[in-house]
Amino acid sequence: MEGDGLHLNIDYVGSSGIILSPEQKAALQTSLIILQNENKFNTVYFWGKISGVKDDYFLAQGVGKNEFDARKTFYSKDCIHWGLLPPATKSMRDVSKLAKGRFTGDPSYEYEHVEVKKIGEGDDATEEEETVTIKEENRLASVVADIDEDVRIVPRAAYVKTPTGTVISNRSFEGLSVSESAKLCNYTHFREPKLLIEKSLLERANLDKAIDFMDCVEEDIPRGSWSLQFERGSGLVTLRSLLWQGYTFFHVPGSRRFGSVYFGTGEKNLDLPFML
């Protein structure tokens, strides 16, 4: 969710158990504005909090004019001082998946993963152990990237793609209606599309290139990985991810107010297909 209205928007996700203390709200409001000015970002988002055993990580993201390009992620333990996380490369994300268990809360902590490799064939085969070290800072950056890719969502038409390929906020977006907000097809993944390019030309013919340039949430696998609920009558809609438990998205129908935040342990629910 955007850092500008954090103190107001955080109350929309309070029913999901996401709460910030008055001290944390005050510190974040000030430090996020300083972070935005120092790095010359167009927008700064409060991403959420990943709970560790000894300490917690508060996370924020900054973007320039294009929402998809050069997104930088920062972490903090006290909501005041922010450190830049390294960009999550594919190799880093693959290695980080070997680390099991919860985060410790120390960015310099190193996980050790022992891999057993077989050398040779038949009776001459020998086993050799290889130790892989994973830095917690890299694992944190990888988990943030994974959550953004898997579950970060926005309402359909909230962002537009210009003819030059830049993704910007849609100024004419006035919110989804109550009936529209009840359908998963009106929410899209806030990232480069994966499934859209696999659709046939006939399916893509009915799409608006300016607003239908992202994947629809309705097509997520496994089906049923989202929990949609109305609150305050029909004055607020919340979507909770069952794949990354702790991710919550909110939208006030008929208004421009929407946002999402993740408060959890940073562990993926791999048992979800067997639970549905």
N, C-alpha and C positions, 0 to 999 in steps of 0.2 A: 504494500500500500504506500501511497505517496507520503513523503515525510512532512509535507505542508500541513495536512489536516490530521496528523497522527493522533493527537489527543482526542479528536472527535470520532474518527473512524475505528479506533481500537475497541470502542464500546459496542460496535456492531457484531464483533466476533466474541464477545464476552460469554455468550451462551455455550460456546465450544470449550470453555475453560481457559481462554486466552486472556490473561490479565497482566497489566503492567502497573507497578506501584507508582504513586505520585512523583516520587524522586526520579524513577526511571523515565517517566513521561517528560518531566521538566528537563532532564539531562539530554534526552534524545532530541527534543525539539530544538535545543540550542546547538548541539554538536552536529546534527545533520545539516543545518543551514551553513555552519562553518565549513563542513566537509564539501558541500556543494560549491561554495564560493572559492575555496582553495583550489579545487580541481576543475573549476569552470564547467560544471555539469549543467545540462538543461533541467534535468529532473533527478532527484534522489529518492529512492524507495527504501522504506524500512522492510527488510526481507523477512525477519523473524528471529527466532532464538533456537539454538541447538543445545540441549541440556547435556552436560558432562558429569562425570562422577565427582570431580573436585570443584570444577568451575563451569560456568555456562558461556556460550558464545552468542553475542548479539550481532546480527548481520545486516548490512545495508548494501545497496547497489546504486551505482551512478551511471547515467547514460547521457550521450550528447544529443544532437539533432535527430539522428536515426536511432530508433528504439532497438533495432536488432544488432547494430554495430558497436564494437568497442565497449561492451558492458563490463564495468569493473566492480569487483566485489570486495567489501571491507568487513573486518571483524573487530569486535571490541568486547572487553570483559566488564568494563565499568560504564558503558554507554557514553563515554566522553572522549577517550583516546582511541583512534581507529588505525588499524594496520591493514595494508593491502594484501589480498590473497593472490597467489600466483595463478595465471590463467590455466584452466583445466584442459590439458591436451588429451587426446584419445588414449595414448599409452599410459598417462598418469591415472586416468579413470579406470583403466583395465587393472592396473597394479593395485589401486586403492580398494578394489572389490575383494582382495585377498584378506584385508584386515577385518577381523570379526570383533563383535562386542561393542560396547558403548564408547563414546569419546571420553578422554580423561579430563580435558579442560586445559591441557598444557600444549601449546602449538609446537613446541620443540620435541615432544615425546615421539619415540620411534617404535612402531609395531614390528614384530618379527614374524615372518611366515616361512616355515620350513617346507620345501618341496623335495620329494624323493624322486629321483630320476633313475631309470634303468639304462645301464650301458652294456652293450653286447647282447648276444642271443644264446638261447639254450642253457646248457650247464655253465657256460663261461660268463653268464650275465651277472653283473654286480650292481648293487644299489649305491647311489651317491646322493648325499643330502646337500641341498643348496638353500642358503638362507637369504630371503628377500626382506629388506627393511623398507618400511613405509612411514614417512613422516606425517604426523597428525595434521599439519598445516596443509599438505597436499591432499590428504583424505577429506578434509573439510571443504576444500575448493571443489573436489570431485563430487561430493554429496550434494552441494549446492547446485552444481551444473546438472546432475542427474534429476534432482527434484524439479528444476526449471524446465528440463526437457520433457519429463514425464507428466507433470500435473499443473504447471503454471498456466492459468486460463484467464480469458477476458471475454466480455460479452461480444457477440457478433456486431460488427460495424462500429465498435468503439475506436478502432484504428483503421487508417486507410493507407494504401500503397500508392505513392505518387508515380507518374510516368517515368521518373528517373530511378525508381526502385527504392526510394526512401520511405520508411514506415514512420508515420507521424500520428498524433492524436487527432481524432475526427471531431472538428469543432461543431459540426451539425448533429452529432449524436446526442439524443435526448433521453436515452435509457430505453430498456425493454419494457413492454407492457406487462401486466400481471400474467396474462395468458401466454405470452412469449417466454417469459422468464421461467415458466414451469416446464419448458421443453429443453432437453439437453442439446438439441440441434442448434440452439441459439447461443452456444458457448464454444469458443475456439481455443486451441493451444497457442500460447504466445511465443512462437518460435517459427523457424523455417519449416515449411510443410514436408511431410514424409509420404503420407498416403494420397495427397491431392494429385501428385504427379503420376500416380499409378492409375488414376481414373481414366475412363475412355473419353474421347472427344465429345461423344453424345451427352455424357454426364456433366462435363465441364461447360457445355454450351449454355446451360441455364444459370451459370454462376456469374456474379458480378466481379470482374477482375480487381476492382478497387477495394472491395471489402471481403471477398471470399478467397483470400490468398493463404489462409491457414487451415490446419486440419480441424475437423469437427470433433467435439468431445464424445458425441453419440457413437462414433466408430471405434472407441477405445476397446482394447482387448486386455483382460477379460471383460465381458459385458457385465454391468452391475458394479463397477468399481467406483461409482460416484453415488453419494447419498444427498439428494436434493430435498430441502425442507423450507417451508414458509414459516416466518415468525412475525409477531406483532400484527396478526390478521394476515394481510397480504402486503404489508408495508416493508418487508425485508425477506430476501431469499438467500439462503446459504447453501453452498455445495461443499461437502467434505469428502476428501479422498480417502478411500479404504486401502489404496496401494501404499501411499505414504501417509500413515496415520499421524495427524497433527496439522495437515495442510487444510486450511479453510478459506473459501472464497465467499465474498458477500456482494450483494447488489441491492440497491433500493429501487424498485420498479418505478419507471416514470421520471427518473432523475439521472444525473451524470455520476452519481456516487457509486463506486465499485472499488474493490481492492481484494487483495489476498495476503495471507501471512502464514508462516509455518512455525509452529511451536512443537517440537518433539525431540526425539533422541537421535534422529538422523539415520534410523534403521528402516530398511524397506520391508514391507509385509510380503515376503515371498510365499507365504501359505495361502494367499488370497484365492487362487483358483480352486483350492480344495474347501474353502469356507463358503463359497457362493452356492 
